[in-house]
Each structure stands twice: as C-alpha cells, then as structure tokens.
Amino acid sequence: MSDAELDPGRPWRRELDSIGPALERWASNELGAAVTVSNVYAPDNGMSSETVLFDLASPVSNGVERYAARLAPLPELYPVFPEYELEMQARCMRLVRERTDVPAPDVRWVELDTQWLGSPFLVMRRIDGISPPDMPPYVFEGWLLEATDEQRASLQHGAVSTVARLHEITPDNADLSFLAHPEHGATPMRQQLGYQHWYYEWAREGVTFPLIERTFAWLEAHMPAEREPVLNWGDARIGNMLFADFEPVGVLDWEMATVGPREVDVAWMVFLHRFFQDLAQRFEISGLPEFMDRDEVATLYEKMSGHSLDALDWFEVYAALRFAIVSIRTSTRGIAYGTMEKPDEPDDMVMFRGMLERMLDGRP
C-alpha cells in the first residue's frame, strides 16, 4: 500500500491529509535533500483522475515553487478509462510547448513508481488562472455567466484560437506515432472509432446500452471521407482551460489526446457546451444559448487556421458517443459507491439520453 490513504467521504480519491506527507517524502527522495511540502489543495475536478496543488520549498530551489500533481486513478476504484498513460500526456504537453505558443503546462517530473501515492503521477509547474466550472456547470452560475457579452466573446475567440494553433502540429511536421493505435484501424479516424468500440466493451461490463449501439450504427452509416490528421487534444473544451482576464493561460487534461481530423476537437468543444446548455434548459435556467454557437465557432476556426471544416453534424454525434461511454462508466461508479440509484433502463445511465436521441433523429 502507498503512503496515501483513501478519503472515507469520497472512497474513489485519496485522503488529502495523507497526500502532502507522501509528496514530501517523494520529493526529498527525488531531490536528494529534505524538502517541505505545504498548502496542499485538491480543486474540484473530473472523475477520471485527481489533481493536487502544492508548494515545494527545497534547498535546491532556494525558495518556494508552486506545482500541480496529476495522479493516475487507483486501478481498484472504478477508473473511467481502461488505461491512463501519464508518459503520453507528458509527451504531448512537451511537444505543444516546443512547437507552438499554446500555454501547455511545464512538466517537471513523471513518477511511475506506485510506492508513493499508490499510482503513477506527474508534476507540473502551476499556472495561475480560473476555469469555467463543471460543478455546478458554468451555465448555472459563476463568473462566465456573469460576464459581459464582450468578455464571453473574447474568451470564445481565445479558446478557438488555442485549438487552431494546436492543430499546427501534424504527422508531417512532428512524430505523432506514440498516439497511433493501429490495432484499432487502418486510418486515424478508423482508429478513433475502433478505440471507442473497444472502450465501450470494457466500460459496459456486460450490460447492453441500445442507445450507444444505435449511435455506433448511425456513425458507421454516415461515415464521412477521411480528413487531414492533426494532433487532437481530445478533451478540447473551455473547462480544461485556465483563463486570466478572459484569455487562455493554460491548456490542461491530455488524457484523451490522439491523432485525427480537426473536426474532432472543434465538435467536442461545441458539443460539451451544448450538453451543459441542454442541462440548463432541463432545469428551466436560461444559461448561455448564444455562446459557443457551432456555426460561429466553425467560422472563427476556419478564419484563424486557414482550413475548412466538414461534416460537423457527424463529428458532433461522434463527440456525443465518446461522452456517452464516459457517462455510463461514471454512472456505473456512482451506483457502485451508492451515490446514485441504478435506473430501470440502462440507457438512462447516459446523462443526456434525450439530447442524444434528438441528435440521432435529426431533431433540434
């Protein structure tokens, strides 16, 4: 067992009071000198991993340095993804920093030894900024909802520009072979769709989800022509960006990175806002209906990148498929830990079932 214990109130995460001492022992071993870890804090974040912020004082730095640690999930605690490749994530961030001006985090260490925290982790220099929150969603309350139209337009412009600049990295100018999955298909898009089939088979644990299988069939029946591949961030959304004065200062969460068409990232960004807005409407909250409009985002992207986009309807359904599989996995974990009840119909574990059904039917 590692030095970090589980949080009794959130048994899928490590207990915060034990993480600080464990990090202190790890850093002392890594730097070969006694260090002090303080101000350990775990911000609210997604279900796939844990993020811990901390300060590190050491004789090596002659001062206090501020870091963020990304902890791979403990394998016995219903991980969201079947694999969690921290070395891949670190390689992506380093590549982005080398090849673009996109503000990816500066990765300082990748620790694969599980003795310290029970799973591998990476440590990055901390970036100051704020993200539009997921819980509660930014369309319900908070700084982005309270911003002016001009401020939101600035944020949208910066977010789209960030994605366009990331896509300057292609297989023609960088080695992206570490992101390829030839076992899942012959082309980048076939590899992505093949991976989703494999992921679904793992995530469903023997349960059949008719809506997800209908979505796979729709995607196969409407498959567009292959597009030019680029580096896909994979989880390209404003909730994974840090902002200062409505400008992006950090691009986080690279666990879903891959290679594929530009449309994969653009459609994901649009879809995730559409999901939150649909949630707001279900709760009879006005939200931000004009924000992240697909046509406006596509026009911005094409102007910034010089590349046209195609078949965004298909890629938005593909984004919905990806999110649906994540959704059934997080729902399964919620049922296992008693935070939600098992529904009568498996499709109700897809948290946006009605929205996905409308998308497949061609309804608004």
ChimeraX attribute file (.defattr): number of C-alpha atoms within 10 A of each C-alpha:
attribute: neighborCount
match mode: 1-to-1
recipient: residues
	/A:1	9
	/A:2	13
	/A:3	17
	/A:4	22
	/A:5	18
	/A:6	16
	/A:7	14
	/A:8	10
	/A:9	8
	/A:10	10
	/A:11	12
	/A:12	22
	/A:13	19
	/A:14	20
	/A:15	17
	/A:16	16
	/A:17	14
	/A:18	16
	/A:19	24
	/A:20	23
	/A:21	18
	/A:22	19
	/A:23	23
	/A:24	19
	/A:25	18
	/A:26	18
	/A:27	20
	/A:28	16
	/A:29	12
	/A:30	12
	/A:31	12
	/A:32	12
	/A:33	12
	/A:34	15
	/A:35	19
	/A:36	17
	/A:37	22
	/A:38	17
	/A:39	12
	/A:40	19
	/A:41	16
	/A:42	16
	/A:43	10
	/A:44	12
	/A:45	15
	/A:46	14
	/A:47	16
	/A:48	18
	/A:49	20
	/A:50	20
	/A:51	18
	/A:52	20
	/A:53	20
	/A:54	20
	/A:55	17
	/A:56	19
	/A:57	18
	/A:58	18
	/A:59	13
	/A:60	11
	/A:61	9
	/A:62	8
	/A:63	9
	/A:64	14
	/A:65	14
	/A:66	17
	/A:67	20
	/A:68	22
	/A:69	22
	/A:70	19
	/A:71	23
	/A:72	24
	/A:73	24
	/A:74	19
	/A:75	15
	/A:76	7
	/A:77	13
	/A:78	20
	/A:79	20
	/A:80	24
	/A:81	19
	/A:82	12
	/A:83	12
	/A:84	19
	/A:85	14
	/A:86	20
	/A:87	16
	/A:88	17
	/A:89	22
	/A:90	23
	/A:91	16
	/A:92	23
	/A:93	21
	/A:94	15
	/A:95	16
	/A:96	22
	/A:97	17
	/A:98	11
	/A:99	14
	/A:100	15
	/A:101	11
	/A:102	20
	/A:103	18
	/A:104	25
	/A:105	22
	/A:106	16
	/A:107	20
	/A:108	13
	/A:109	15
	/A:110	17
	/A:111	18
	/A:112	15
	/A:113	11
	/A:114	15
	/A:115	15
	/A:116	22
	/A:117	23
	/A:118	20
	/A:119	17
	/A:120	21
	/A:121	24
	/A:122	20
	/A:123	21
	/A:124	19
	/A:125	17
	/A:126	18
	/A:127	19
	/A:128	11
	/A:129	15
	/A:130	18
	/A:131	18
	/A:132	21
	/A:133	19
	/A:134	15
	/A:135	11
	/A:136	11
	/A:137	18
	/A:138	22
	/A:139	26
	/A:140	21
	/A:141	15
	/A:142	13
	/A:143	13
	/A:144	19
	/A:145	16
	/A:146	12
	/A:147	12
	/A:148	11
	/A:149	13
	/A:150	10
	/A:151	15
	/A:152	19
	/A:153	15
	/A:154	15
	/A:155	20
	/A:156	22
	/A:157	20
	/A:158	18
	/A:159	24
	/A:160	25
	/A:161	20
	/A:162	24
	/A:163	24
	/A:164	23
	/A:165	17
	/A:166	24
	/A:167	21
	/A:168	16
	/A:169	21
	/A:170	17
	/A:171	15
	/A:172	9
	/A:173	10
	/A:174	13
	/A:175	11
	/A:176	18
	/A:177	11
	/A:178	11
	/A:179	19
	/A:180	16
	/A:181	18
	/A:182	15
	/A:183	9
	/A:184	18
	/A:185	15
	/A:186	11
	/A:187	17
	/A:188	23
	/A:189	22
	/A:190	17
	/A:191	20
	/A:192	22
	/A:193	20
	/A:194	18
	/A:195	17
	/A:196	18
	/A:197	17
	/A:198	13
	/A:199	18
	/A:200	23
	/A:201	14
	/A:202	14
	/A:203	22
	/A:204	15
	/A:205	10
	/A:206	9
	/A:207	9
	/A:208	13
	/A:209	18
	/A:210	12
	/A:211	19
	/A:212	22
	/A:213	14
	/A:214	14
	/A:215	20
	/A:216	17
	/A:217	12
	/A:218	16
	/A:219	18
	/A:220	12
	/A:221	9
	/A:222	11
	/A:223	14
	/A:224	14
	/A:225	9
	/A:226	12
	/A:227	15
	/A:228	15
	/A:229	21
	/A:230	24
	/A:231	24
	/A:232	26
	/A:233	26
	/A:234	20
	/A:235	21
	/A:236	27
	/A:237	24
	/A:238	24
	/A:239	23
	/A:240	20
	/A:241	22
	/A:242	20
	/A:243	22
	/A:244	13
	/A:245	11
	/A:246	22
	/A:247	19
	/A:248	24
	/A:249	21
	/A:250	21
	/A:251	25
	/A:252	21
	/A:253	22
	/A:254	22
	/A:255	22
	/A:256	16
	/A:257	18
	/A:258	26
	/A:259	27
	/A:260	28
	/A:261	21
	/A:262	25
	/A:263	25
	/A:264	26
	/A:265	27
	/A:266	26
	/A:267	25
	/A:268	23
	/A:269	25
	/A:270	23
	/A:271	23
	/A:272	21
	/A:273	23
	/A:274	20
	/A:275	16
	/A:276	21
	/A:277	23
	/A:278	20
	/A:279	19
	/A:280	19
	/A:281	15
	/A:282	10
	/A:283	11
	/A:284	9
	/A:285	14
	/A:286	13
	/A:287	20
	/A:288	20
	/A:289	15
	/A:290	10
	/A:291	18
	/A:292	23
	/A:293	15
	/A:294	20
	/A:295	11
	/A:296	13
	/A:297	21
	/A:298	21
	/A:299	12
	/A:300	17
	/A:301	24
	/A:302	14
	/A:303	13
	/A:304	16
	/A:305	16
	/A:306	10
	/A:307	12
	/A:308	12
	/A:309	15
	/A:310	15
	/A:311	13
	/A:312	18
	/A:313	16
	/A:314	21
	/A:315	23
	/A:316	24
	/A:317	21
	/A:318	23
	/A:319	23
	/A:320	24
	/A:321	24
	/A:322	19
	/A:323	19
	/A:324	23
	/A:325	25
	/A:326	20
	/A:327	18
	/A:328	23
	/A:329	25
	/A:330	22
	/A:331	22
	/A:332	21
	/A:333	19
	/A:334	16
	/A:335	15
	/A:336	14
	/A:337	15
	/A:338	10
	/A:339	10
	/A:340	12
	/A:341	13
	/A:342	15
	/A:343	11
	/A:344	8
	/A:345	9
	/A:346	15
	/A:347	18
	/A:348	16
	/A:349	22
	/A:350	23
	/A:351	17
	/A:352	18
	/A:353	16
	/A:354	12
	/A:355	18
	/A:356	21
	/A:357	15
	/A:358	11
	/A:359	17
	/A:360	16
	/A:361	10
	/A:362	9
	/A:363	9
	/A:364	6
